[in-house]
Amino acid sequence: MIYLYACGLSFLLVLLTVPAIRELALKIGFVDRPTKRKVHSKPIPLSGGLAIYAGVIAAVWAFLGSGPKLGALALGGGLLVAVGLIDDAFKAYGKEFPVWPRLIAYIGVSLIPSAFGISIAGISAPSRSAMILFSPGWAAFFTLLWVFALINMLNFIDGVDGLASGVTAISSMTLFAASLLFAHKDTALIAIALSGACLAFLAYNFHPARIFMGDAGATFLGYTLAVTAVDGTLKGATLLSLSVPMLALGVPILDTMIVFSRRLLEGKGLHRADNLHTHHSLMKWGLTQVQTVSFLYLIAAVFSLLSIVVLLILR
């Protein structure tokens, strides 16, 4: 029952706080304005990520109390929300936030889980008869790569109403199941709290969106998914169990691989915003926003089902 309560608390907090945040954003002009690259045609309030962050952290604190997991989420997530709000503020005033400060901040945040003892400790054989343990330095390095990648991947797919929040809800429910099967109860609670927050946010973010989560929300979602995956399935993973988080997070991972390949082939910078993402391509082919998001939800669900199959094989 504790998982239901955690999910319900995060859901209710987000559902109740988004309207107030939306009104404040409209009042101060904190909105995402339409451009040629974006799919919305009128200014949409930003800062919905604040509600998601508050909902998840409150639920984790209420049911897990203070500890390394809450510390890693609250500190790392809080820094990402702060940087994201600055980035969103630049967008609201028609400016671009420089890339390098963001990259430095993301790298710094990606080191935080290891500082709280949440890291990829090593790789074991499928039979778990032997394990290659990483030194603290290598463990921190591999964890940094994973967390940094997920922060950016979720930010990349946040380009269509309801896509990032919906895919995260599906992925987090999959990680919830994985954490339970691996007997990581605390991590399972974090995953289900994240799912509840995303489902509540979808009530305002599904097309036509009334609020965006902004970079503050998208980067926090990526960070929380990354930390959940490390603590739930990657801490001492077998070669086979590595596929569980990779499949659970298949949509953002696949989208990033496709976009980076296309940017390299076209000689564009990897960090440059463009219309090469999967959701952009689907809409160019004639799909509506709702059809595009629904199709990608289906792909995410298929990946999640495959990860469940892998989990059952591992048992």
C-alpha positions in Angstrom: 0.0 0.0 0.0 2.9 2.4 0.6 3.6 2.5 -3.1 0.0 3.5 -3.8 0.2 6.2 -1.2 3.4 7.6 -2.6 2.0 7.6 -6.1 -1.2 9.3 -4.9 0.6 11.9 -2.9 2.9 13.0 -5.8 -0.1 12.9 -8.1 -2.2 15.1 -5.9 0.6 17.6 -5.2 1.3 18.1 -8.9 -2.4 18.3 -9.8 -3.0 21.0 -7.2 0.1 23.1 -7.6 0.3 23.3 -11.4 -2.7 25.8 -11.8 -1.1 28.3 -9.3 2.3 28.0 -11.0 0.7 28.5 -14.4 -1.1 31.6 -13.3 2.1 33.1 -11.9 4.0 32.3 -15.1 1.4 34.0 -17.2 1.4 37.0 -14.9 5.1 37.6 -15.1 5.5 36.6 -18.8 7.4 33.4 -18.1 6.3 31.7 -21.3 7.7 29.8 -24.2 7.1 31.9 -27.3 6.5 30.3 -30.8 9.4 30.0 -33.2 9.9 28.3 -36.6 11.4 25.2 -34.8 8.5 24.8 -32.3 5.2 23.2 -32.9 3.0 25.5 -30.7 1.4 28.6 -32.1 0.9 30.7 -29.0 2.8 31.5 -25.9 2.6 28.7 -23.3 3.6 29.1 -19.6 6.8 27.5 -18.5 8.0 26.3 -15.1 5.8 23.2 -14.8 8.9 21.4 -13.7 8.7 23.1 -10.3 5.5 21.2 -9.6 7.0 17.9 -10.7 10.1 18.4 -8.6 8.0 19.4 -5.5 5.7 16.4 -5.9 8.4 13.8 -6.2 10.6 15.2 -3.5 7.7 15.6 -1.1 6.5 12.0 -1.7 10.0 10.5 -1.3 10.6 12.5 1.9 7.2 11.5 3.3 7.7 7.8 2.9 11.5 7.3 2.9 12.5 10.2 5.2 15.9 11.8 4.9 18.8 9.7 3.6 21.2 9.3 0.7 18.4 8.7 -1.9 16.5 11.8 -0.9 19.7 13.8 -0.7 20.8 12.8 -4.2 17.4 13.6 -5.7 16.8 16.8 -3.8 20.3 18.3 -4.3 20.9 17.1 -7.9 17.3 17.7 -8.9 17.2 21.1 -7.2 20.3 22.3 -9.1 18.9 21.1 -12.4 15.6 22.9 -11.7 17.5 26.1 -10.9 19.6 25.9 -14.0 16.6 24.9 -16.1 14.6 27.9 -14.8 17.5 30.2 -15.8 17.5 28.6 -19.3 13.7 28.9 -19.5 13.9 32.6 -18.5 16.3 33.2 -21.4 13.7 31.6 -23.7 10.9 33.7 -22.3 12.8 36.8 -23.2 13.7 35.6 -26.7 17.4 34.8 -25.9 19.5 31.7 -25.8 21.2 30.5 -22.6 24.9 29.6 -23.4 25.7 26.0 -23.9 28.8 25.7 -21.8 27.4 26.8 -18.4 24.6 24.2 -18.9 27.1 21.4 -19.8 29.3 22.2 -16.8 26.2 22.2 -14.5 25.0 18.9 -15.9 28.4 17.3 -15.5 28.6 18.6 -11.9 25.1 17.3 -11.1 26.0 13.9 -12.7 28.7 13.4 -10.0 26.2 13.9 -7.1 24.7 10.3 -7.1 28.1 8.8 -6.6 28.8 11.3 -3.7 25.7 9.8 -2.0 26.8 6.2 -2.6 24.6 5.6 -5.7 26.8 4.3 -8.5 27.4 1.5 -11.0 29.7 -0.6 -8.8 30.6 -3.3 -11.4 29.5 -5.9 -13.9 28.9 -9.5 -13.0 28.6 -12.6 -15.2 25.0 -13.7 -16.1 25.3 -16.5 -13.5 26.5 -14.0 -10.9 29.3 -16.4 -10.2 31.9 -13.7 -10.7 31.9 -9.9 -10.7 34.2 -7.2 -12.0 34.2 -4.5 -9.4 35.0 -1.0 -10.5 37.3 1.3 -8.5 35.6 4.3 -6.9 36.9 6.5 -9.7 35.7 4.3 -12.5 32.3 3.7 -10.8 31.9 7.5 -10.5 32.9 7.9 -14.2 30.4 5.3 -15.6 27.7 6.7 -13.4 28.4 10.2 -14.6 28.2 9.1 -18.2 24.8 7.4 -17.6 23.3 10.3 -15.6 24.6 13.0 -18.0 23.2 11.1 -21.0 19.7 10.6 -19.5 19.5 14.3 -18.4 20.1 15.3 -22.0 18.0 12.6 -23.6 14.8 13.5 -21.8 15.4 17.1 -22.6 15.8 16.2 -26.2 12.4 14.5 -26.5 10.5 17.3 -24.8 9.3 18.8 -28.0 5.7 17.8 -28.3 2.8 18.1 -25.9 2.8 15.3 -23.4 5.7 13.3 -24.8 8.4 13.7 -22.1 5.9 13.3 -19.2 4.1 10.3 -20.8 7.2 8.4 -21.8 8.7 9.1 -18.3 5.5 7.7 -16.7 5.8 4.5 -18.8 9.5 4.2 -18.1 9.2 4.8 -14.4 6.5 2.2 -14.0 8.8 -0.3 -15.7 11.6 0.6 -13.4 9.2 0.3 -10.5 8.5 -3.3 -11.5 12.2 -4.0 -12.0 13.1 -2.5 -8.6 10.5 -4.7 -6.9 11.8 -7.8 -8.6 15.4 -7.0 -7.5 14.0 -6.3 -4.0 15.0 -2.6 -4.1 12.0 -1.3 -2.2 13.2 2.3 -1.7 14.0 2.7 -5.4 10.6 1.2 -6.3 9.0 4.0 -4.2 10.9 6.7 -6.0 9.9 5.3 -9.4 6.2 5.1 -8.6 6.3 8.6 -7.1 7.8 9.9 -10.3 5.2 8.1 -12.3 2.4 9.7 -10.3 3.8 13.2 -10.7 4.1 12.7 -14.5 0.6 11.3 -14.8 -0.8 14.3 -13.0 1.2 16.7 -15.1 -0.2 15.1 -18.2 -3.6 16.5 -17.3 -2.3 19.9 -18.1 0.5 19.0 -20.6 -1.3 16.7 -23.1 -2.3 18.4 -26.3 -3.4 21.1 -26.3 -0.9 21.9 -23.5 -1.7 24.6 -21.0 1.7 24.5 -19.5 5.2 23.2 -20.3 7.6 21.6 -17.9 10.5 23.5 -19.5 14.1 22.5 -19.2 13.7 22.6 -15.4 11.3 19.7 -15.6 12.8 17.7 -18.5 16.3 17.6 -17.0 14.9 16.6 -13.6 12.9 13.7 -15.1 16.1 12.5 -16.9 18.1 12.8 -13.7 15.5 11.0 -11.6 15.1 8.2 -14.1 18.9 7.8 -14.3 19.3 7.6 -10.5 16.4 5.2 -10.2 17.9 2.9 -12.9 21.4 2.9 -11.2 20.0 2.2 -7.8 17.4 -0.3 -9.0 19.1 -2.4 -11.7 22.6 -1.1 -12.6 24.4 -1.0 -9.2 25.8 -4.5 -9.8 24.3 -5.5 -13.1 24.8 -8.6 -15.1 25.4 -8.3 -18.8 21.8 -9.3 -19.4 20.2 -7.0 -16.8 21.9 -4.1 -18.5 19.2 -4.4 -21.1 16.4 -3.7 -18.6 17.0 0.1 -18.1 18.2 0.4 -21.8 14.8 -1.0 -22.9 12.8 0.8 -20.3 14.3 4.1 -21.5 14.3 3.0 -25.1 12.4 5.9 -26.7 14.8 8.7 -25.5 17.8 6.6 -26.1 16.8 5.6 -29.6 15.7 9.2 -30.5 19.1 10.5 -29.3 21.0 7.9 -31.4 18.9 8.8 -34.5 19.3 12.6 -34.0 23.1 12.4 -33.4 23.6 10.2 -36.4 21.7 12.6 -38.6 23.5 15.7 -37.3 26.9 14.0 -37.9 25.9 13.1 -41.4 24.7 16.6 -42.1 27.8 18.2 -40.5 25.8 19.9 -37.7 26.9 20.5 -34.1 25.6 17.8 -31.8 24.3 20.4 -29.3 22.4 22.5 -31.9 18.6 22.5 -31.6 16.9 21.4 -34.9 13.9 19.6 -36.3 15.6 16.2 -36.7 14.0 14.5 -33.7 11.7 11.5 -34.2 8.6 13.5 -33.2 9.4 16.2 -35.8 9.9 13.6 -38.5 6.5 11.9 -37.6 4.7 15.2 -37.8 6.4 16.0 -41.2 5.0 12.8 -42.5 1.5 14.0 -41.7 0.8 12.8 -38.1 -0.9 15.2 -35.7 0.6 15.9 -32.3 -1.8 13.5 -30.6 -1.0 10.8 -33.2 2.7 11.4 -32.9 2.7 11.2 -29.1 0.4 8.2 -29.1 2.7 6.3 -31.5 5.7 7.0 -29.3 3.8 6.0 -26.2 3.2 2.7 -28.0 6.8 2.3 -28.8 7.7 3.0 -25.2 5.2 0.4 -24.0 6.7 -2.2 -26.4 10.2 -1.5 -25.1 8.9 -1.7 -21.5 7.2 -5.1 -22.2 10.4 -6.4 -23.6 12.3 -5.3 -20.5 9.7 -7.1 -18.4 10.4 -10.3 -20.4 14.1 -9.9 -19.7 13.3 -9.5 -16.0 11.3 -12.7 -16.0 14.2 -14.5 -17.7 16.5 -13.2 -15.0 14.4 -14.5 -12.2 
